[in-house]
């Protein structure tokens, strides 16, 4: 099981994200951190956390690839049967990986497991229109489906009349999902030609080829804050 944390100028929240990673109840865990050419103290804080925690983090440092290439690079380094993303601003509940792996193991045709997530605006952020719009656009997206079952055909979800109604991303961000590595090997990962909605594109391809697992419990937390790139906030608004 590989937990992947892609980073870029994430010094403010990377330590708490790492703490969230090592707090997982799932024990057989490979933690990979891939830094995309940060110019702040992200790497120094990751290295300090590694020393302090004694956890054998796998840390990769490279020039700025951009988000999509960095995500795919992370997956290439992963040795686990399953891939779990944790973005540097976000958090996982302690039982997140255990519950998602348990569900995925029930059917080898499952290509993606997701769950609801808690969306919150960081307390130090001054609310402003983009943050508020991102919050409203991201919360409770799982409720946009007509029906969700613990395991069901992805094609059934694609045929849901609600699929193209309202918010386009009804799965969530990469932090929200668990994906078997063979899915990346079969479908080719995130499309490097895309700069927005790259996750929606990949979810769409997965749903067209595999079953989908759903756990009706919030297992991750999506943080919205003023320090995020406007592009990222704008992307959330389009979900």
Helices and strands as residue ranges (DSSP letters): E 2-7, H 14-22, E 30-36, H 42-53, E 58-62, H 67-77, E 82-85, E 91-92, H 96-104, E 110-121, H 129-138, G 141-144, E 151-153, H 154-158, G 174-176, E 177-180, H 181-187, H 198-207, E 211-224, H 230-237
